[in-house]
Amino acid sequence: MEYRPLGRTEIKVSALCLGTMTFGQQNSEAEGHEQLDYAVAQGINFIDTAEIYSIPPRAETQGSTERIVGGWLAARKNRDRLVVATKVAGRGDATWLRKGEQPTRLDRRNVFEAVAGSLKRLQTDYIDLYQLHWPDRSVPLWGGDGTTWRAPSRREDVPIEETLDALAELVKSGKVRHVGLSNETPWGVAQFLRAAETGVGPRVVSIQNAFHLMNRTFEMGLAEFAWREHVGLLAYSPLAQGYLTGKYRKGARPPGARTTLFERGQRYETPGAAVAIDAYLALAKELGLDPAQLAIAFVTSRPFVTSNIIGATTMAQLKTDIASMRVAITPEVEARIDAIHQLHSNPTP
């Protein structure tokens, strides 16, 4: 396993990170613990979760993933050897996340309540990386018309400085070591870095955004930030929610798969997506590679990626994903990938 610096910190994280959002719905506690045991045995030292998990978000399962991870940390007594990341929900109307059925915001009260809940569920005294799951302002997110920004009808977002001030208190208290962003834009990253440079709050160390063969929009404005400012990408959904494995081709719905269970695949069924998927699957076949390993290896190989967040619902999937570390993206393979990308650019942003 390869290890990379987390921002400008002293922490080094594995090039693959275990994503856990299926723990609590698609995966039982025992299955989650089995995945964690195997991942750590393969050299993964980085675990990612969120207060809103498991996915899809539901009041009755909220926090279940953190509880499963926390139970495993307590049982294995290996907390000091791992980098644990979780997230606080951004602006939203999931009133079941907060006391008093209040909507979520990134103000001091919400951030403090959220971190207290995560620490309790994770059974730990500190969080290595605490991320803002999505911004407290109007931004294009999660597919659909996911790249078009529109001016909000009114400004009511919590100021970035207020959020950073709350995070600074958490860092000072030792409850949080470092902070990161997620589902952010170039403007947002610039504002967080500017605020830190003027002495407001801690400097962000990472950006967790979607990045995969069918969504390389991160390269358009954020990649340079990530590389030059040492705010590396924690890439999520490297398999485009499983679509890049080919399991959903021609409308197939395998038993137990996420899109089969929850009908949440619209982000990956946009015009042009099927043609792009077929092209990448054909390339993998020609190269004699597992399509999942080709897709994951491409993401891991990018110079602006700190860690690639993989997720699985079966041990076979997890073993295949981790074995992608043995796949080299040579200049020749990269050229073939880029040729497909030029013809089918970002069909699923």
Rosetta blueprint (number, residue, H / E / L):
1 M L
2 E L
3 Y E
4 R E
5 P E
6 L L
7 G L
8 R L
9 T L
10 E L
11 I L
12 K E
13 V E
14 S E
15 A L
16 L E
17 C E
18 L E
19 G E
20 T L
21 M L
22 T L
23 F E
24 G L
25 Q L
26 Q L
27 N E
28 S L
29 E H
30 A H
31 E H
32 G H
33 H H
34 E H
35 Q H
36 L H
37 D H
38 Y H
39 A H
40 V H
41 A H
42 Q L
43 G L
44 I L
45 N L
46 F E
47 I E
48 D E
49 T L
50 A L
51 E L
52 I L
53 Y L
54 S L
55 I L
56 P L
57 P L
58 R L
59 A L
60 E L
61 T L
62 Q L
63 G L
64 S H
65 T H
66 E H
67 R H
68 I H
69 V H
70 G H
71 G H
72 W H
73 L H
74 A H
75 A H
76 R H
77 K L
78 N L
79 R H
80 D H
81 R H
82 L L
83 V E
84 V E
85 A E
86 T E
87 K E
88 V E
89 A L
90 G L
91 R L
92 G E
93 D L
94 A L
95 T H
96 W H
97 L H
98 R L
99 K H
100 G H
101 E H
102 Q L
103 P L
104 T E
105 R L
106 L L
107 D L
108 R H
109 R H
110 N H
111 V H
112 F H
113 E H
114 A H
115 V H
116 A H
117 G H
118 S H
119 L H
120 K H
121 R H
122 L H
123 Q L
124 T L
125 D L
126 Y L
127 I E
128 D E
129 L E
130 Y E
131 Q E
132 L E
133 H L
134 W L
135 P L
136 D L
137 R L
138 S L
139 V L
140 P L
141 L L
142 W L
143 G L
144 G L
145 D L
146 G L
147 T L
148 T L
149 W L
150 R L
151 A L
152 P L
153 S L
154 R L
155 R L
156 E L
157 D L
158 V L
159 P L
160 I H
161 E H
162 E H
163 T H
164 L H
165 D H
166 A H
167 L H
168 A H
169 E H
170 L H
171 V H
172 K H
173 S H
174 G L
175 K L
176 V E
177 R E
178 H E
179 V E
180 G E
181 L E
182 S E
183 N L
184 E L
185 T L
186 P H
187 W H
188 G H
189 V H
190 A H
191 Q H
192 F H
193 L H
194 R H
195 A H
196 A H
197 E H
198 T L
199 G L
200 V L
201 G L
202 P L
203 R L
204 V L
205 V L
206 S E
207 I E
208 Q E
209 N L
210 A E
211 F L
212 H E
213 L L
214 M L
215 N E
216 R L
217 T L
218 F H
219 E H
220 M H
221 G H
222 L H
223 A H
224 E H
225 F H
226 A H
227 W H
228 R H
229 E L
230 H L
231 V L
232 G E
233 L E
234 L E
235 A E
236 Y E
237 S L
238 P L
239 L L
240 A L
241 Q L
242 G L
243 Y H
244 L H
245 T H
246 G L
247 K L
248 Y L
249 R H
250 K H
251 G H
252 A L
253 R L
254 P L
255 P L
256 G L
257 A L
258 R H
259 T H
260 T H
261 L H
262 F H
263 E L
264 R L
265 G L
266 Q H
267 R H
268 Y H
269 E L
270 T L
271 P L
272 G L
273 A H
274 A H
275 V H
276 A H
277 I H
278 D H
279 A H
280 Y H
281 L H
282 A H
283 L H
284 A H
285 K H
286 E H
287 L H
288 G L
289 L L
290 D L
291 P H
292 A H
293 Q H
294 L H
295 A H
296 I H
297 A H
298 F H
299 V H
300 T H
301 S L
302 R L
303 P L
304 F L
305 V E
306 T E
307 S E
308 N E
309 I E
310 I E
311 G L
312 A L
313 T L
314 T L
315 M H
316 A H
317 Q H
318 L H
319 K H
320 T H
321 D H
322 I H
323 A H
324 S H
325 M H
326 R H
327 V L
328 A L
329 I L
330 T L
331 P H
332 E H
333 V H
334 E H
335 A H
336 R H
337 I H
338 D H
339 A H
340 I H
341 H H
342 Q H
343 L H
344 H L
345 S L
346 N L
347 P L
348 T L
349 P L
